[in-house]
């Protein structure tokens, strides 16, 4: 389990991901809050689920809950820099569905309900999934502690269950 957590929290050093994490995290969390709670002018879970069902995304309520949760909780994880890689993968998958099912037929531009905004969020999510959270993140702290624990173990103790 520690090895999996060490791999998930591994990140490339640098501050370049911080503005991406914060900006995309706020956007994703706000959009998820619209879907789940009806905050920020959103319609809430039931109405979002009804809309999803009406465009063929079934079961609508479950899909709205999954998309809203991925966006809300994934966005919060990006903001704090925890489990950024898995959160970014879930967010990227959410954006692929949104682009293909909702926005692609409308073309690129947002003025026609196109996919440009979703594409930008998809690209950011893929970048974070590849690069990780960066230097200023909880992932970095967790990873460093796990590596230090591993190095502090006496020879032969690796892989043993306590």
DSSP file (Angstrom, degrees, kcal/mol; ACC not computed):
  #  RESIDUE AA STRUCTURE BP1 BP2  ACC     N-H-->O    O-->H-N    N-H-->O    O-->H-N    TCO  KAPPA ALPHA  PHI   PSI    X-CA   Y-CA   Z-CA
    1    1 A X     >        0   0    0      0, 0.0     4,-2.5     0, 0.0     5,-0.2   0.000 360.0 360.0 360.0 -40.8    0.0    0.0    0.0
    2    2 A X  H  >  +     0   0    0      1,-0.2     4,-2.5     2,-0.2     5,-0.1   0.873 360.0  53.5 -65.2 -35.4    2.8    2.4    0.8
    3    3 A X  H  > S+     0   0    0      2,-0.2     4,-2.3     1,-0.2    -1,-0.2   0.925 109.6  47.9 -64.9 -43.6    4.5    1.6   -2.5
    4    4 A X  H  > S+     0   0    0      2,-0.2     4,-2.6     1,-0.2    -2,-0.2   0.933 113.5  47.1 -61.2 -46.3    1.2    2.5   -4.3
    5    5 A X  H  X S+     0   0    0     -4,-2.5     4,-2.3     1,-0.2    -1,-0.2   0.880 110.4  53.1 -63.6 -37.8    0.9    5.7   -2.3
    6    6 A X  H  X S+     0   0    0     -4,-2.5     4,-0.7     1,-0.2    -1,-0.2   0.904 111.7  45.7 -63.8 -41.0    4.5    6.6   -3.0
    7    7 A X  H  < S+     0   0    0     -4,-2.3     3,-0.4     1,-0.2    -2,-0.2   0.902 113.4  49.0 -68.3 -41.4    4.0    6.1   -6.8
    8    8 A X  H  < S+     0   0    0     -4,-2.6    77,-0.5     1,-0.2    -2,-0.2   0.876 114.5  44.3 -66.4 -37.9    0.7    8.1   -6.8
    9    9 A X  H  < S+     0   0    0     -4,-2.3   134,-0.3    -5,-0.2    -1,-0.2   0.531  83.0 119.5 -88.5  -5.3    2.2   11.1   -4.8
   10   10 A X     <  +     0   0    0     -4,-0.7     2,-0.3    -3,-0.4   123,-0.2  -0.359  42.9 176.5 -59.1 137.9    5.5   11.2   -6.8
   11   11 A X        -     0   0    0    121,-0.2     2,-0.4   122,-0.1   121,-0.2  -0.981  34.2-109.6-145.1 154.2    5.7   14.6   -8.5
   12   12 A X        -     0   0    0    119,-2.1   123,-0.1    -2,-0.3   128,-0.1  -0.695  44.2-110.5 -83.2 135.0    8.1   16.6  -10.6
   13   13 A X        +     0   0    0     -2,-0.4     2,-0.2   121,-0.2     3,-0.1  -0.306  68.9  86.9 -65.1 147.9    9.7   19.5   -8.7
   14   14 A X  S    S-     0   0    0      1,-0.1   121,-2.6     2,-0.1   122,-0.5  -0.551  70.2-116.6 140.0 158.2    8.7   23.0   -9.7
   15   15 A X  S >> S+     0   0    0     -2,-0.2     3,-0.9   119,-0.2     4,-0.6   0.381  87.4  97.2-100.0   1.2    6.2   25.7   -9.1
   16   16 A X  H 3> S+     0   0    0      1,-0.3     4,-0.6     2,-0.2    -1,-0.2   0.777  81.3  52.6 -64.3 -27.1    4.8   25.6  -12.6
   17   17 A X  H 3> S+     0   0    0     -3,-0.2     4,-3.2     1,-0.2    -1,-0.3   0.697  89.2  80.9 -82.2 -17.8    1.9   23.4  -11.7
   18   18 A X  H <> S+     0   0    0     -3,-0.9     4,-2.7     1,-0.2     5,-0.2   0.930  94.5  42.5 -58.0 -51.3    0.7   25.6   -8.8
   19   19 A X  H  X S+     0   0    0     -4,-0.6     4,-2.4     1,-0.2     5,-0.3   0.867 115.9  50.9 -65.9 -31.6   -1.2   28.1  -11.0
   20   20 A X  H  X S+     0   0    0     -4,-0.6     4,-2.3     2,-0.2     5,-0.4   0.938 112.5  45.9 -65.8 -46.2   -2.6   25.3  -13.1
   21   21 A X  H  X S+     0   0    0     -4,-3.2     4,-2.2     2,-0.2    -2,-0.2   0.930 116.9  43.9 -61.6 -46.7   -3.8   23.4  -10.0
   22   22 A X  H  X S+     0   0    0     -4,-2.7     4,-2.2    -5,-0.2     5,-0.2   0.938 117.5  43.5 -67.5 -47.3   -5.3   26.5   -8.3
   23   23 A X  H  X S+     0   0    0     -4,-2.4     4,-1.9    -5,-0.2    -2,-0.2   0.957 120.7  39.1 -64.6 -51.8   -7.0   27.9  -11.4
   24   24 A X  H  X S+     0   0    0     -4,-2.3     4,-3.1    -5,-0.3     5,-0.3   0.879 113.8  56.8 -67.0 -36.6   -8.4   24.6  -12.7
   25   25 A X  H  X S+     0   0    0     -4,-2.2     4,-2.7    -5,-0.4     5,-0.2   0.915 107.7  46.8 -61.0 -44.1   -9.2   23.4   -9.2
   26   26 A X  H  X S+     0   0    0     -4,-2.2     4,-2.3     2,-0.2    -1,-0.2   0.927 114.7  47.3 -63.5 -44.5  -11.4   26.5   -8.5
   27   27 A X  H  X S+     0   0    0     -4,-1.9     4,-2.3    -5,-0.2    -2,-0.2   0.943 115.3  44.6 -63.3 -48.3  -13.2   26.1  -11.8
   28   28 A X  H  X S+     0   0    0     -4,-3.1     4,-2.7     1,-0.2     5,-0.2   0.933 113.7  49.4 -63.1 -46.3  -13.8   22.3  -11.4
   29   29 A X  H  X S+     0   0    0     -4,-2.7     4,-2.3    -5,-0.3    -1,-0.2   0.904 112.2  48.6 -61.3 -41.0  -14.9   22.7   -7.7
   30   30 A X  H  X S+     0   0    0     -4,-2.3     4,-1.8    -5,-0.2    -1,-0.2   0.916 112.6  47.3 -65.8 -43.0  -17.3   25.5   -8.6
   31   31 A X  H  X S+     0   0    0     -4,-2.3     4,-1.9     1,-0.2    -2,-0.2   0.889 112.6  49.9 -66.0 -38.3  -18.8   23.5  -11.6
   32   32 A X  H  X S+     0   0    0     -4,-2.7     4,-2.9     1,-0.2     5,-0.3   0.888 108.3  53.0 -65.2 -38.5  -19.1   20.4   -9.4
   33   33 A X  H  X>S+     0   0    0     -4,-2.3     4,-2.2     1,-0.2     6,-1.5   0.852 106.4  53.9 -65.0 -34.6  -20.9   22.5   -6.7
   34   34 A X  H  X5S+     0   0    0     -4,-1.8    10,-2.1     4,-0.2     4,-0.8   0.935 114.2  41.1 -61.9 -45.5  -23.3   23.7   -9.3
   35   35 A X  H  <5S+     0   0    0     -4,-1.9    13,-0.3     8,-0.2    -2,-0.2   0.922 125.1  33.6 -69.7 -44.7  -24.1   20.1  -10.3
   36   36 A X  H  <5S+     0   0    0     -4,-2.9     9,-1.0     8,-0.2    -3,-0.2   0.911 135.5  15.0 -80.3 -44.2  -24.2   18.6   -6.8
   37   37 A X  H  <5S-     0   0    0     -4,-2.2    -3,-0.2    -5,-0.3    -2,-0.1   0.501  92.0-116.7-116.4  -8.0  -25.6   21.4   -4.6
   38   38 A X    ><< +     0   0    0     -5,-0.9     3,-0.5    -4,-0.8    -4,-0.2   0.670  63.1 151.2  75.8  15.3  -27.1   24.0   -6.9
   39   39 A X  G >   +     0   0    0     -6,-1.5     3,-1.7     1,-0.2    -1,-0.2  -0.324  53.3  24.5 -74.8 162.1  -24.5   26.6   -5.7
   40   40 A X  G 3  S-     0   0    0      1,-0.3    -1,-0.2    -3,-0.1    -6,-0.1   0.818 141.0 -49.5  55.4  37.6  -23.3   29.5   -7.9
   41   41 A X  G <  S+     0   0    0     -3,-0.5    -1,-0.3     1,-0.2    -2,-0.2   0.595 102.5 141.8  81.2  10.7  -26.4   29.5  -10.1
   42   42 A X    <   -     0   0    0     -3,-1.7    -1,-0.2    -4,-0.1    -7,-0.1  -0.178  56.6-125.4 -78.6 177.5  -26.4   25.7  -10.7
   43   43 A X     >  -     0   0    0      1,-0.2     4,-0.6    -9,-0.1    -8,-0.2   0.514  45.3-124.4-104.0  -7.9  -29.4   23.5  -10.9
   44   44 A X  H  >  -     0   0    0    -10,-2.1     4,-2.2    -5,-0.2    -7,-0.2  -0.129  37.9 -61.4  85.0 173.5  -28.5   20.9   -8.3
   45   45 A X  H  > S+     0   0    0     -9,-1.0     4,-2.7     2,-0.2     5,-0.2   0.905 127.9  48.1 -66.3 -47.0  -28.2   17.1   -8.5
   46   46 A X  H  > S+     0   0    0      2,-0.2     4,-2.2     1,-0.2    -1,-0.2   0.935 116.1  42.3 -64.9 -46.7  -31.8   16.2   -9.5
   47   47 A X  H  X S+     0   0    0     -4,-0.6     4,-2.3     2,-0.2    -1,-0.2   0.897 115.4  50.2 -67.7 -39.5  -32.2   18.8  -12.2
   48   48 A X  H  X S+     0   0    0     -4,-2.2     4,-2.7   -13,-0.3    -2,-0.2   0.910 110.5  50.8 -64.0 -40.9  -28.7   18.1  -13.6
   49   49 A X  H  X S+     0   0    0     -4,-2.7     4,-2.4    -5,-0.2    -2,-0.2   0.890 109.4  50.7 -62.2 -40.1  -29.5   14.4  -13.6
   50   50 A X  H  X S+     0   0    0     -4,-2.2     4,-1.9     2,-0.2    -2,-0.2   0.903 111.1  48.2 -63.8 -41.3  -32.7   15.1  -15.5
   51   51 A X  H  X S+     0   0    0     -4,-2.3     4,-1.1     2,-0.2    -2,-0.2   0.926 110.7  50.8 -64.8 -44.1  -30.8   17.1  -18.1
   52   52 A X  H ><>S+     0   0    0     -4,-2.7     5,-2.8     1,-0.2     3,-0.7   0.920 110.6  49.3 -60.4 -43.0  -28.2   14.4  -18.5
   53   53 A X  H ><5S+     0   0    0     -4,-2.4     3,-1.4     1,-0.2    -1,-0.2   0.879 105.9  58.2 -61.7 -37.2  -30.9   11.8  -19.0
   54   54 A X  H 3<5S+     0   0    0     -4,-1.9    -1,-0.2     1,-0.3    -2,-0.2   0.750 107.9  45.5 -67.5 -23.0  -32.6   14.0  -21.6
   55   55 A X  T <<5S-     0   0    0     -4,-1.1    -1,-0.3    -3,-0.7    -2,-0.2   0.306 128.1 -95.4-102.1   8.9  -29.4   14.0  -23.7
   56   56 A X  T < 5S+     0   0    0     -3,-1.4     2,-1.1     1,-0.2    -3,-0.2   0.537  81.8 132.5  96.6   7.1  -28.9   10.3  -23.4
   57   57 A X      < -     0   0    0     -5,-2.8     2,-0.3    -6,-0.2    -1,-0.2  -0.792  54.6-135.8 -93.1  99.7  -26.5   10.1  -20.5
   58   58 A X  S    S+     0   0    0     -2,-1.1     2,-0.0     1,-0.2    -9,-0.0  -0.822  78.8  28.8-116.6 150.7  -28.2    7.3  -18.4
   59   59 A X  S  > S-     0   0    0     -2,-0.3     4,-2.7   -10,-0.1     5,-0.2   0.510  80.1-165.3 -71.1 130.2  -28.8    6.8  -15.6
   60   60 A X  H  > S+     0   0    0      1,-0.2     4,-2.6     2,-0.2     5,-0.2   0.853  80.5  48.5 -55.9 -46.9  -29.0   10.6  -15.3
   61   61 A X  H  > S+     0   0    0      2,-0.2     4,-2.2     1,-0.2    -1,-0.2   0.916 114.6  45.9 -64.4 -43.4  -28.9   11.0  -11.6
   62   62 A X  H  > S+     0   0    0      2,-0.2     4,-2.6     1,-0.2    -2,-0.2   0.927 113.9  48.4 -64.4 -44.8  -26.0    8.6  -11.1
   63   63 A X  H  X S+     0   0    0     -4,-2.7     4,-2.8     1,-0.2     5,-0.2   0.882 111.4  50.3 -64.8 -37.8  -24.0   10.2  -14.0
   64   64 A X  H  X S+     0   0    0     -4,-2.6     4,-2.8    -5,-0.2     5,-0.2   0.901 111.4  49.1 -64.9 -40.5  -24.7   13.7  -12.5
   65   65 A X  H  X S+     0   0    0     -4,-2.2     4,-2.3    -5,-0.2    -2,-0.2   0.907 113.7  46.1 -65.0 -41.6  -23.5   12.5   -9.1
   66   66 A X  H  X S+     0   0    0     -4,-2.6     4,-2.6     2,-0.2    -2,-0.2   0.942 116.9  42.7 -66.6 -47.8  -20.3   11.0  -10.7
   67   67 A X  H  X S+     0   0    0     -4,-2.8     4,-2.4     2,-0.2     5,-0.2   0.935 117.0  47.5 -64.8 -45.5  -19.5   14.0  -12.8
   68   68 A X  H  X S+     0   0    0     -4,-2.8     4,-3.1    -5,-0.2     5,-0.3   0.898 114.1  47.1 -62.8 -41.0  -20.4   16.5  -10.0
   69   69 A X  H  X>S+     0   0    0     -4,-2.3     4,-2.1    -5,-0.2     5,-0.9   0.914 111.2  50.7 -67.9 -42.8  -18.3   14.5   -7.5
   70   70 A X  H  X5S+     0   0    0     -4,-2.6     4,-1.2    -5,-0.2     5,-0.3   0.934 117.1  41.3 -58.4 -45.2  -15.3   14.2   -9.8
   71   71 A X  H  X5S+     0   0    0     -4,-2.4     4,-2.0    -5,-0.2    -2,-0.2   0.945 120.4  40.8 -69.9 -48.3  -15.4   17.9  -10.5
   72   72 A X  H  X5S+     0   0    0     -4,-3.1     4,-2.0    -5,-0.2    -3,-0.2   0.979 126.0  31.3 -67.2 -57.2  -16.1   19.1   -6.9
   73   73 A X  H  X5S+     0   0    0     -4,-2.1     4,-2.4    -5,-0.3    -3,-0.2   0.883 120.6  52.3 -72.6 -37.1  -13.8   16.8   -5.0
   74   74 A X  H  X<S+     0   0    0     -4,-1.2     4,-2.2    -5,-0.9    -1,-0.2   0.910 109.7  50.3 -61.9 -41.4  -11.3   16.5   -7.8
   75   75 A X  H  X S+     0   0    0     -4,-2.0     4,-2.3    -5,-0.3    -2,-0.2   0.911 109.9  49.7 -61.9 -43.0  -11.1   20.3   -7.9
   76   76 A X  H  X S+     0   0    0     -4,-2.0     4,-2.2     1,-0.2     5,-0.2   0.905 109.8  51.6 -62.7 -40.6  -10.6   20.5   -4.1
   77   77 A X  H  X>S+     0   0    0     -4,-2.4     5,-1.9     1,-0.2     4,-1.5   0.889 108.9  50.6 -64.2 -38.4   -7.8   17.9   -4.3
   78   78 A X  H  <5S+     0   0    0     -4,-2.2    -1,-0.2     3,-0.2    -2,-0.2   0.933 108.9  52.5 -62.1 -44.5   -6.1   20.0   -7.0
   79   79 A X  H  <5S+     0   0    0     -4,-2.3    -2,-0.2     1,-0.2    -1,-0.2   0.922 116.9  36.5 -59.7 -46.2   -6.3   23.1   -4.9
   80   80 A X  H  <5S-     0   0    0     -4,-2.2    58,-0.9    -5,-0.1    -1,-0.2   0.626 108.8-122.8 -85.4 -11.4   -4.7   21.5   -1.9
   81   81 A X  T  <5 +     0   0    0     -4,-1.5    58,-2.8     1,-0.2     2,-0.4   0.855  61.8 139.4  77.6  34.9   -2.3   19.4   -3.9
   82   82 A X  S   <S-     0   0    0     -5,-1.9    -1,-0.2    56,-0.2    -2,-0.1  -0.951  73.9 -10.6-117.6 131.0   -3.3   16.0   -2.6
   83   83 A X  S  > S+     0   0    0     -2,-0.4     4,-2.0     1,-0.1    -1,-0.2   0.896  80.4 163.1  51.3  44.8   -3.7   12.9   -4.8
   84   84 A X  H  >  +     0   0    0     -3,-0.2     4,-3.0     1,-0.2     5,-0.2   0.880  62.5  56.3 -64.5 -41.7   -3.4   15.2   -7.8
   85   85 A X  H  > S+     0   0    0    -77,-0.5     4,-2.0     2,-0.2    -1,-0.2   0.964 112.4  39.0 -60.6 -54.0   -2.6   12.4  -10.3
   86   86 A X  H  > S+     0   0    0      1,-0.2     4,-2.2     2,-0.2    -1,-0.2   0.892 117.4  51.3 -64.5 -35.8   -5.7   10.3   -9.7
   87   87 A X  H  X S+     0   0    0     -4,-2.0     4,-2.4     1,-0.2    -1,-0.2   0.928 110.1  49.3 -63.1 -43.5   -7.8   13.4   -9.4
   88   88 A X  H  X S+     0   0    0     -4,-3.0     4,-2.5     2,-0.2    -1,-0.2   0.857 109.5  52.0 -65.5 -35.3   -6.5   14.8  -12.7
   89   89 A X  H  X S+     0   0    0     -4,-2.0     4,-2.3    -5,-0.2    -1,-0.2   0.928 110.9  47.2 -66.2 -44.3   -7.2   11.4  -14.4
   90   90 A X  H  X S+     0   0    0     -4,-2.2     4,-2.0     1,-0.2    -2,-0.2   0.898 113.9  48.1 -62.8 -39.9  -10.8   11.5  -13.2
   91   91 A X  H  X S+     0   0    0     -4,-2.4     4,-2.2     2,-0.2    -2,-0.2   0.889 109.7  52.1 -68.6 -39.3  -11.2   15.1  -14.3
   92   92 A X  H  X S+     0   0    0     -4,-2.5     4,-2.2     2,-0.2    -2,-0.2   0.922 109.8  49.3 -62.3 -43.3   -9.7   14.3  -17.7
   93   93 A X  H  X S+     0   0    0     -4,-2.3     4,-2.0     1,-0.2    -1,-0.2   0.904 109.9  51.9 -62.5 -40.4  -12.2   11.5  -18.2
   94   94 A X  H  X S+     0   0    0     -4,-2.0     4,-2.3     1,-0.2    -1,-0.2   0.898 110.2  48.7 -61.7 -41.2  -15.0   13.7  -17.1
   95   95 A X  H  X S+     0   0    0     -4,-2.2     4,-2.8     2,-0.2     5,-0.2   0.863 106.9  55.3 -69.5 -35.7  -13.9   16.3  -19.7
   96   96 A X  H  X S+     0   0    0     -4,-2.2     4,-2.7     2,-0.2     5,-0.3   0.938 110.7  45.8 -61.3 -45.1  -13.6   13.8  -22.5
   97   97 A X  H  X>S+     0   0    0     -4,-2.0     4,-2.8     1,-0.2     5,-0.5   0.939 113.7  48.9 -62.5 -46.7  -17.3   12.7  -21.9
   98   98 A X  I  X>S+     0   0    0     -4,-2.3     5,-1.8     1,-0.2     4,-1.7   0.914 114.7  45.4 -60.1 -43.2  -18.4   16.4  -21.7
   99   99 A X  I  <>S+     0   0    0     -4,-2.8     5,-3.2     3,-0.2     6,-0.2   0.960 119.2  39.3 -64.8 -51.6  -16.6   17.2  -24.9
  100  100 A X  I  <5S+     0   0    0     -4,-2.7     5,-0.3    -5,-0.2    -2,-0.2   0.919 125.4  33.9 -68.6 -45.1  -17.7   14.2  -26.9
  101  101 A X  I  <5S+     0   0    0     -4,-2.8    -3,-0.2    -5,-0.3    -1,-0.2   0.870 133.6  17.1 -82.7 -37.2  -21.3   13.9  -25.7
  102  102 A X  I  <<S+     0   0    0     -4,-1.7    -3,-0.2    -5,-0.5    -2,-0.1   0.883 129.1  26.4-104.1 -48.9  -22.3   17.6  -25.2
  103  103 A X  I > <S+     0   0    0     -5,-1.8     3,-1.8    -4,-0.2    12,-0.3   0.765  95.0  79.0 -99.4 -27.9  -20.0   20.0  -26.9
  104  104 A X  G > <S+     0   0    0     -5,-3.2     3,-1.8     1,-0.3    -1,-0.1   0.871  90.9  55.7 -55.6 -44.1  -18.3   18.4  -30.0
  105  105 A X  G 3  S+     0   0    0     -5,-0.3    -1,-0.3     1,-0.3    -2,-0.1   0.719 103.0  59.5 -62.9 -16.3  -21.3   18.7  -32.3
  106  106 A X  G <  S-     0   0    0     -3,-1.8    -1,-0.3     1,-0.3     8,-0.2   0.431 107.9-123.4 -92.3   0.9  -21.3   22.5  -31.6
  107  107 A X    <   -     0   0    0     -3,-1.8     8,-1.7    -4,-0.3    -1,-0.3  -0.346  41.0 -53.6  86.6-171.6  -17.8   23.1  -32.9
  108  108 A X  S    S+     0   0    0      6,-0.3     8,-2.4     7,-0.2     9,-0.2   0.905 100.8  86.1 -73.8 -45.4  -14.8   24.7  -31.1
  109  109 A X    > > -     0   0    0     -3,-0.2     5,-2.1     6,-0.2     3,-1.5  -0.329  65.7-141.3 -80.5 140.8  -16.1   28.0  -29.8
  110  110 A X  G > 5S+     0   0    0      1,-0.3     3,-2.5     3,-0.2    -1,-0.1   0.770  97.4  73.7 -62.2 -28.1  -17.9   28.6  -26.5
  111  111 A X  G 3 5S+     0   0    0      1,-0.3    -1,-0.3     2,-0.1    -2,-0.0   0.755 104.9  39.0 -61.3 -21.3  -20.2   31.1  -28.1
  112  112 A X  G < 5S-     0   0    0     -3,-1.5    -1,-0.3    -6,-0.1    -2,-0.2   0.071 128.4 -97.0-109.8  21.1  -21.9   28.2  -29.8
  113  113 A X  T < 5S+     0   0    0     -3,-2.5    -7,-0.3     1,-0.1    -3,-0.2   0.851  75.5 161.7  62.4  36.0  -21.6   25.9  -26.7
  114  114 A X      < -     0   0    0     -5,-2.1     3,-0.3    -8,-0.2     4,-0.3   0.003  51.1-101.1 -78.9-172.0  -18.5   24.4  -28.3
  115  115 A X  S  > S+     0   0    0     -8,-1.7     4,-2.8   -12,-0.3     5,-0.2   0.300  85.0 104.9 -99.0   7.0  -15.7   22.4  -26.7
  116  116 A X  H  > S+     0   0    0     -8,-2.4     4,-2.1     1,-0.2    -1,-0.2   0.896  85.7  44.5 -61.2 -41.1  -12.9   25.0  -26.3
  117  117 A X  H  > S+     0   0    0     -3,-0.3     4,-2.2     2,-0.2    -1,-0.2   0.934 115.4  47.5 -67.9 -46.1  -13.4   25.4  -22.5
  118  118 A X  H  > S+     0   0    0     -4,-0.3     4,-2.3     1,-0.2    -2,-0.2   0.876 111.0  52.8 -61.0 -37.9  -13.7   21.7  -21.9
  119  119 A X  H  X S+     0   0    0     -4,-2.8     4,-2.6     2,-0.2    -1,-0.2   0.904 107.4  51.1 -64.8 -42.1  -10.6   21.1  -24.1
  120  120 A X  H  X S+     0   0    0     -4,-2.1     4,-2.1    -5,-0.2    -2,-0.2   0.921 112.6  45.8 -61.8 -43.6   -8.6   23.6  -22.1
  121  121 A X  H  X S+     0   0    0     -4,-2.2     4,-2.4     2,-0.2    -1,-0.2   0.866 111.6  53.0 -67.7 -35.5   -9.6   21.9  -18.8
  122  122 A X  H  X S+     0   0    0     -4,-2.3     4,-2.7     2,-0.2     5,-0.2   0.932 109.3  48.4 -62.4 -46.1   -8.8   18.5  -20.4
  123  123 A X  H  X S+     0   0    0     -4,-2.6     4,-2.3     1,-0.2    -2,-0.2   0.907 112.2  48.6 -63.4 -42.3   -5.3   19.6  -21.4
  124  124 A X  H  X S+     0   0    0     -4,-2.1     4,-2.4     2,-0.2    -1,-0.2   0.932 112.0  49.8 -61.7 -45.3   -4.6   21.0  -17.9
  125  125 A X  H  X S+     0   0    0     -4,-2.4     4,-2.3     1,-0.2    -2,-0.2   0.910 110.9  48.3 -62.2 -43.7   -5.8   17.8  -16.3
  126  126 A X  H  X S+     0   0    0     -4,-2.7     4,-2.0     2,-0.2    -1,-0.2   0.916 110.8  52.0 -63.2 -42.4   -3.7   15.6  -18.6
  127  127 A X  H  X S+     0   0    0     -4,-2.3     4,-2.8     1,-0.2     5,-0.3   0.910 111.4  46.2 -59.8 -43.1   -0.7   17.8  -17.8
  128  128 A X  H  X S+     0   0    0     -4,-2.4     4,-2.5     1,-0.2    -1,-0.2   0.864 109.7  54.4 -69.0 -35.4   -1.2   17.5  -14.1
  129  129 A X  H  < S+     0   0    0     -4,-2.3    -1,-0.2    -5,-0.2    -2,-0.2   0.878 115.8  39.6 -64.3 -36.5   -1.7   13.7  -14.4
  130  130 A X  H  < S+     0   0    0     -4,-2.0    -2,-0.2    -5,-0.2    -1,-0.2   0.922 126.7  32.0 -77.0 -46.1    1.7   13.4  -16.2
  131  131 A X  H  < S-     0   0    0     -4,-2.8  -119,-2.1     1,-0.2     3,-0.3   0.811  98.0-141.3 -86.9 -33.0    3.6   15.9  -14.1
  132  132 A X     <  -     0   0    0     -4,-2.5    -1,-0.2    -5,-0.3  -121,-0.2  -0.487  42.7 -49.4  94.5-172.2    2.1   15.6  -10.7
  133  133 A X  S    S-     0   0    0      1,-0.2     3,-0.2  -123,-0.2    -1,-0.2   0.734  76.2-134.9 -77.5 -25.7    1.3   18.3   -8.1
  134  134 A X        -     0   0    0     -3,-0.3     6,-0.3     1,-0.2    -1,-0.2  -0.384  39.4 -50.5  95.2-177.7    4.7   20.1   -8.1
  135  135 A X  S    S+     0   0    0   -121,-2.6     2,-1.4     1,-0.2    -1,-0.2   0.832 124.7  60.1 -67.3 -36.2    6.9   21.3   -5.2
  136  136 A X  S    S+     0   0    0   -122,-0.5     2,-0.3    -3,-0.2    -1,-0.2  -0.594  89.6  97.6 -97.7  74.3    4.3   23.3   -3.3
  137  137 A X  S  > S-     0   0    0     -2,-1.4     4,-1.2    -3,-0.2   -56,-0.2  -0.984  79.0-119.2-155.5 159.6    1.8   20.4   -2.5
  138  138 A X  H  > S+     0   0    0    -58,-0.9     4,-2.9    -2,-0.3     5,-0.3   0.854 112.7  63.4 -68.9 -35.7    0.7   17.9    0.0
  139  139 A X  H  > S+     0   0    0    -58,-2.8     4,-2.9     1,-0.2     5,-0.2   0.911 101.2  50.7 -54.1 -44.1    1.7   15.2   -2.4
  140  140 A X  H  > S+     0   0    0     -6,-0.3     4,-2.4   -59,-0.2    -1,-0.2   0.911 111.6  47.1 -62.8 -42.8    5.3   16.3   -2.3
  141  141 A X  H  X S+     0   0    0     -4,-1.2     4,-2.2     2,-0.2    -2,-0.2   0.934 114.0  47.1 -64.3 -47.1    5.3   16.2    1.5
  142  142 A X  H  X S+     0   0    0     -4,-2.9     4,-2.4     1,-0.2    -2,-0.2   0.927 113.0  49.4 -60.8 -46.0    3.7   12.8    1.7
  143  143 A X  H  X S+     0   0    0     -4,-2.9     4,-2.4  -134,-0.3    -1,-0.2   0.921 110.1  50.1 -61.0 -45.2    6.0   11.4   -1.0
  144  144 A X  H  X S+     0   0    0     -4,-2.4     4,-2.4     1,-0.2    -1,-0.2   0.898 111.2  49.2 -62.4 -40.2    9.1   12.7    0.8
  145  145 A X  H  X S+     0   0    0     -4,-2.2     4,-2.4     2,-0.2    -1,-0.2   0.903 110.7  50.1 -66.2 -40.4    8.0   11.2    4.1
  146  146 A X  H  X S+     0   0    0     -4,-2.4     4,-2.1     2,-0.2    -2,-0.2   0.894 111.5  48.4 -64.9 -39.3    7.3    7.8    2.5
  147  147 A X  H  X S+     0   0    0     -4,-2.4     4,-2.4     2,-0.2    -2,-0.2   0.915 111.4  50.0 -66.2 -42.6   10.8    7.8    0.9
  148  148 A X  H  X S+     0   0    0     -4,-2.4     4,-1.7     2,-0.2    -2,-0.2   0.901 110.3  50.3 -62.8 -40.8   12.4    8.7    4.2
  149  149 A X  H  X S+     0   0    0     -4,-2.4     4,-0.9     2,-0.2    -1,-0.2   0.920 110.7  49.9 -60.9 -44.0   10.5    5.9    6.0
  150  150 A X  H >< S+     0   0    0     -4,-2.1     3,-0.7     1,-0.2    -2,-0.2   0.909 111.8  47.3 -62.0 -43.4   11.7    3.5    3.3
  151  151 A X  H 3< S+     0   0    0     -4,-2.4    -1,-0.2     1,-0.2    -2,-0.2   0.795 108.2  56.5 -69.5 -27.9   15.3    4.6    3.7
  152  152 A X  H 3< S+     0   0    0     -4,-1.7    -1,-0.2    -5,-0.2    -2,-0.2   0.642  83.9 103.3 -79.5 -15.1   15.1    4.3    7.5
  153  153 A X  S << S-     0   0    0     -4,-0.9     3,-0.1    -3,-0.7     5,-0.1  -0.450  79.4-114.3 -69.1 138.3   14.0    0.7    7.4
  154  154 A X    >   -     0   0    0     -2,-0.1     3,-2.0     1,-0.1     4,-0.3  -0.356  46.0 -81.5 -67.5 155.1   16.8   -1.8    8.2
  155  155 A X  T 3  S+     0   0    0      1,-0.3    -1,-0.1     2,-0.1     0, 0.0  -0.265 118.2  25.7 -57.6 140.8   17.9   -4.1    5.4
  156  156 A X  T 3  S+     0   0    0     -3,-0.1    -1,-0.3     1,-0.0    -2,-0.1   0.224  98.6  91.1  90.1 -14.5   15.6   -7.1    5.0
  157  157 A X    X   +     0   0    0     -3,-2.0     3,-1.6     2,-0.1    -2,-0.1   0.562  56.0 116.1 -89.0  -8.8   12.6   -5.3    6.5
  158  158 A X  T 3  S+     0   0    0     -4,-0.3     3,-0.1     1,-0.3    -8,-0.0  -0.381  83.0   9.4 -65.3 133.6   11.4   -4.1    3.2
  159  159 A X  T 3  S+     0   0    0      1,-0.3    -1,-0.3    -2,-0.1     2,-0.2   0.350  94.0 131.5  83.7  -7.1    8.0   -5.4    2.2
  160  160 A X    <   -     0   0    0     -3,-1.6     2,-0.5     1,-0.1    -1,-0.3  -0.544  57.7-124.6 -80.2 146.3    7.3   -7.1    5.5
  161  161 A X              0   0    0     -2,-0.2    -1,-0.1     1,-0.1    -3,-0.0  -0.771 360.0 360.0 -90.5 129.5    4.0   -6.5    7.1
  162  162 A X              0   0    0     -2,-0.5    -1,-0.1     0, 0.0    -2,-0.0   0.471 360.0 360.0 -80.0 360.0    4.2   -5.1   10.6
